[in-house]
């Protein structure tokens, strides 16, 4: 067992030992998820390596360049300062990137052969519409918008620019673009995808306001990169749950903490 009295964090005269840190994480119910995350990562890396997967130098360099660019580390000096702040070495950094890359390769190896099958079995989830919408504060406001549209005194675009609280679509005359079924929660999705193209629908409560909308066109499901990423995660997560369910995961450290075996 490591030295539990070793300081983990210091601030002037105040300090917290490694044992105190572990006890605090356990009390706050954060230690078990941390241990589980670490175990799962290690499990996946080992599975990937047993499957013959690896990361080459070019892939590793590209990942490092992308990370530095994303985090504003344009120079070697900035990179070194980041290493010092995070208390890691360049070897630690490379090892972390390699683990991320090899786990992603495993994810694709497991999930990608099943993407088409799962997509084709769930096309209703990924159906799309081209939608126009107007969001107002009250049901009475929505009724007023509908009356103006139905009696021909105003167009949808005019009402959106005058009345809509939806800043994303207001200046575009209510044009919401292409909306996917999975992007609309529960009842709203059912109403939108159960509507008749070209027909005004409303008032429909949405969060703190009310919607008036019109489906311009129904579009077929498309397996784009966003859909693929979501399906890949679903397939892989299901595979992982099945793999981990084969044997119980135990936490000897938690048991040792409960028994007081890690006290100095």
N, C-alpha and C positions, 0 to 999 in steps of 0.2 A: 504494500500500500504506500502511496507517495507520502511525503512529509506534509501532514495536514496543518502544521503551524506555519508553513512557509507563507509569507505575504502574497496575496493575489493582487490587491489594489492598495495603494497608499496615497494619502493626501495630508501633507504636513505630519502632524503627530497621529493622525487617524489612520487606521489600517484595517483590512479584512483579510483573514487567512484563507488558504485554500479550503480548509475544512468548513469555515464559516460560510464561504461562498457556496459550497455544495449543499450545506444545510439550508441556506436561504433559497436556493433554486428548488430544493425538494419541497420546502414549506409552501412555496408559491406555485407548486405543481408544474414548474417549467423544466425540471431536470429530466424527467422521463421522456418528454418530447425531444429534448436535445440529444439524449442517449439514443433514442430510436432513430432520429435523423442521421446521426453518425454511423449507426450500425447499418442502416439501409444503404447509405452511400458506399460503405465498404463492401457490402454484399453485392451491390450492382457492379462495382469495379471488378470484383473477383469473377462474377459471372461473365462479364464482358471479356476478360482475359482468357477464361477457360473456353470461350467461344472463338478464340483466335483473333479477337479484335485488337487493334493497336492504333496509336497516333504517331504520324511521322513528323519530322522536324518542320516541314513546310506548314502543316496544319497548326502546329504549336506556335510557330512564329506569327502566322496570320491571326490566331486567337489573341496572342499577346499584343499585337499592334492594334487590334480592334478594341481591346480592353483599355489600353493607354489612351487611345483617341477618345473613347467614350467618357473617360474619367479625367480628361484635360491634362494628361501627362505627356506633353509634347517634347520634353527634353529628358536627357539621362538624369540630370539633377533633380527634376521633379519626380521622376520615377524612384530614385534613391530616397528622396524625402518621404515618399509614400511608403516605401519598404520600412523605413525607420519608424514611422508613425504606427504602422500596423504590426511592428515587431516580427517581420518575416524576412527571409532571405530570397534572393532571386531563384534559388532552388525550390523553396516552398511555393513561390508564385507559379513556377513552371509546373510543379507537381499538381497544384490545384487546378490549373487550366487543363492539364492532361486528364485528370479525373473527370472534369466536366465534359470534355470532348468524347471520352471513351464511353461514358454513360449515355450521351446523346446517340452515339453509334449503336449502342445496344438497344436503345428505345426505337430507333428506326429499323433495326434488324428484326425486332419482335413485332412492331406494329405495321410497317409499310406493306407487307404481303396481305394484310387484312383490310387495308383502307377501302378499296373498291367494294368489297363485300359489305362492310359495315355502312358505308355511304349509301349504297343502293338499297339497303334494307331500312334506311331512315331518311329517305328523301323529303318526307313531309316536314321534318325538323329544319331542313335547309332551304325550303321554298322561299321565294323572294317576291316582293312587290315593289313597284315604283309608286311612291306615296306623296301626297300633299297633305299638310296638316296646319291647323291653327289652334294654338293653345291660349285659353282665356282663364280668368280667375274664377268666375262663377258660372253656374248652370244657366242663369238668366242671360249672361253675356253670350254664351254659346248659342242659346235660342235666338238671340238677336242676330248673330252672324248667320245662322241658318235662314232666318226670315229674309235677310238682305240678299242672300244668294238665291233663294227659291223664287223671290218675286222679281229677280232680274235687275234690281237697283244697283247691284255691285258685283264685281267678279271675285273669284276666290283669291286671286293675286292682290287685289285692292284691299280686301278684308284682312288678309294676312299682314300686309304692310301697315294697316291702320290699327289692328286690334291684337295681333298675336304677341304673346309674352315669350315665345320661343325665339331667342336671339339667334339661334343657329339657322333657322329657316325664314325668319321674318322678312329680311331684306331680299330674299329670293322668292318672294311671293308664296311662301308656304312649301316650296319644293324641298322635300326631305330626301330625295334621291332614292336609291335602292335600299330597301330594308329587308333583313332576313327574319324568318320566323323565330329563330332562336334568340334574336335580339329583343324580342318583345315578351314581357313577362305575362304569364298566365292568361287572365281574361282578356287583356288587351290584344294579345296575339290571336286568340280565338275570334274576337270581333273583327279584327283587320282581315284575317285570312278567310273569314266567313262572309265578307262583304261582297257586293257585286261591283265589278269594275265600272267606274264612271259615276257611281251613285254617292251622294253625300250621306255621311254617317255622323251621328252625334245627337245630343251631347254624350260624350263618354268620359267618365271620371278617370283621371290619370294623375296620380300623386295628389298634389294640392290644387290642381286645376281641372279644367274640362277641355276635351278635344273635339274639334270638328275636323273630319278628314275625308279624303277621297282617294280611293285606290285607282291610279291611272292605268296600271297594267300588271297582270300576274306574270311572273317570270319563272322559268324552271330552275331547279336547284343546280348549283355549280360547285364542283369540288375545287375551290380555289385554295391558295396557300393558308389562309386563315382557317378554313374548314379542315384542311389536312392537319394542321397543327393541333386543333382541338380534338379531332378523332384520334390522332396519334397518342395524345395524352390519355384519352379515355381507354384505348386499347391496352396501352402499356400499364396504366394504373391497375386495370383489371387483372392483367397477367401477374403483376407484382403482388397484389392482394392474394391471389391464388397460391403463388409460390410461398409467401410468408405464412400462409395458413397451414402448411404441411406440418410445421412443428411450432410449439409455443415459444414466444420470445420471452426470455427471462432477463432480469435486471439485478445481478448480484450486488452491484454498487448500492442500489436502493435498499436492498436487504441489509447490507453491511451498515449503512447509515442508520437504518431503523434499529439495528442491534447495538449501535454505539461503537462499532469496531473501528471507525475512522477517526475517533477522537484522539487528540494528542496524548 
